[in-house]
Amino acid sequence: MRFGYTRVSTVAQTLDQQNQALEAAGVSKIFSDTMSGARDDRPGLAALIDHLRPGDTVVVWKLDRLGRNMLHILETVKALTEMGVTLVSTSDGIDSSTAAGRMMIGVLGSLAEYERELIRERTALKRESSRANGIRFGRPRKVDDTEHIATAKRMKADGHTGKDIAKYLGVSRATLYRYFADSAA
């Protein structure tokens, strides 16, 4: 039997193009996910794997639909191969039942991983450059006024509880204690 697997990363994307390609490839049933390929808990992929029997064929639109990085894709391909299942990618022209198809899976997976590493490096460099230029990342501090923090310290010295001080500042106790720790350092 020929089964299909489709995946999109966000709800804004649609599975239409993938479904049409798989129907043209003659699949009898399509399993789908709408989530990142990096996640291991994809219910559509799990249902597909549970449904497979030796001799079946899994058809995907592109190889990258099986996972986010080379290692994950190759692990999935290896698991399918060990089950006696053939993998076919319609857009990439790959058929794992042939030696050339298995080689292409490895090459394409490697290129995808290389591209991902380049993106990660560029992102890290941009983040580092932005920090050097004074750009701060993350959520803004709830209380950034040194007078409020000084008031909180005075209240603490006067014997007020952390709960009362936090309520006065409008922050949680954890945030209050973090401010005390930051100012002590």
N, C-alpha and C positions, 0 to 999 in steps of 0.2 A: 504494500500500500504506500501511497505517496502522501505525506503530511507536510503542511506548511507552517512556518513560524514567522510572525511579523512583530516588530517592536518599534515604537516611537518613544522619545524621551520625555515629551511634554504633552499635556492635554491639548495644547494649541495645534499640534501637528496631527495629521490624519494618516490612517493606515490604507487609504484608498488605492494609492499607486502600488503599494506592496501587494495588497490583496488581488488586484487585477493581474499583476505579473505572475503570482502564484496560481491563480485560477487558469491562466493561459498555459501554465506548465503542467496542468492536469492533477493538481492535488485534490484529495478527497475531503480533507478537513484542515482548517487553519486554526492554529493556536496563536493568541496575541497577548502582548503586554504593552502598557503605557507607563513606562518608568525607565530610569537610567539603566544602561547595560552594565554598569558597575555593580549594581545590586545583585546579591546572590539569591535573594528571596523572590524571584520572578515567578508568579503562579502559573502563567501561561507556558513558560518553558518547563516548569516542573510537571505540569499536566501532560505536555507533549512527551517528555521522557518516560513518564509512567505508562503512556499509551503505546509506546513503540515496542515492536517485536523484531527479532532477527530477520533480515531480509527487507525491512521497510526502508523507505527513502525519506529524508527530511529535506525539504526545499526551502531556501531562504532567498530573499530578494538580493541582499548583499551579505557578505560574510560578517561585516561589522555589526549586524543585527544580533549576532549570538553573544556579543560581549563588548566591553569597552576597550580592553587592551589585549595584546598578543597572547599573554599567558592565559587569560580567561577564555579566549576564543579557542586556543589550542587544547586547553583542558576539556572544553565542551566537545570539540571534534574528536579528541582521544576517547572520551566516554562513549560517544556515539559509535565510533569504530569498534571499540571493545564489545559493544552490544550487537555488533554485526549489522549496523545501520549505515547506509550510504548518505553522504551529504552532497547536495547540489546547490550551487549559488547561481541564480539566473542572470544577474547583471555582470558578475565576474567571469562567467563561463567556466566555473570550476565544478568538477565531479570527482569526489573522493574515492571513487571506485577505480580510478586510474592512477598510475604513478605520477604522471604529470600534474594531475589534480591535487594530489597530496603535497607535491613540491610547491605548487602555487599557493596553497593554503599557508604554508610556512613562510613563503616570501611576502605575501600580502599582509600576513599578521605581523611580520617584522617591520614592514614599512609603516603600518599603522602605529605600532609601538614607538618607532622612531619619531614620527610626527607628533605624537602625544608628548614625548620627552622634550621636543623642541618648544612646544607650546608652554609646557611647565617651566622651562628655563627662561623663556621670554617673560612670562608672567612674574616669576621671582625677581628678575632683573628690574622690571618696571616697578614692582612693589618696593624694592630696595632703593631705587632712585627717588621714588615719591617720598619715602620716609626721610631720605637725606635732604629733601627740599622742604621738610616740615609738615608734610601731609600726614594726618593721623587717621588710622583705620579703626573701625569698630564703632560701637555705640558711644555717643558722647556721655561724659560724666554727668550724673544727675545734679550734683552740687560741685561747682567748680570755683565758687567764690571762697577765697581764703578767709574772709571775715566770718562766714558761716562755719567754716571748719574751726577757726579760732574760738568762736562762740561755743561750739560743741566741746572743745577741749576744756574751756572754762566750766561748762556745765558738768563735765565729768569730774573735774577737780572739786566742784562744789558738792559732789555726791549724788548727782542725778543718775538714774539708771540708763543703761544703753537703750532700753525700750523707749523711755521718755525722750531722750535726745534724738533718736531716730524719728520718732513721731513729730518732733518739733521741726526737723529738717525735711521731713517728707520722704525719707528713704527707708530701706530695710535695715535691720540691725547688721546684716552681713556687709552691706555697703558702708555703713558707719564704721565698722571695725576695719574694713579695708582702707578707708580714709585715714584712720588713726595709724594703721600700720605703714601706709605710704608716707605720712608726714614724719613718722619716727625714723624712717630710713634715710 
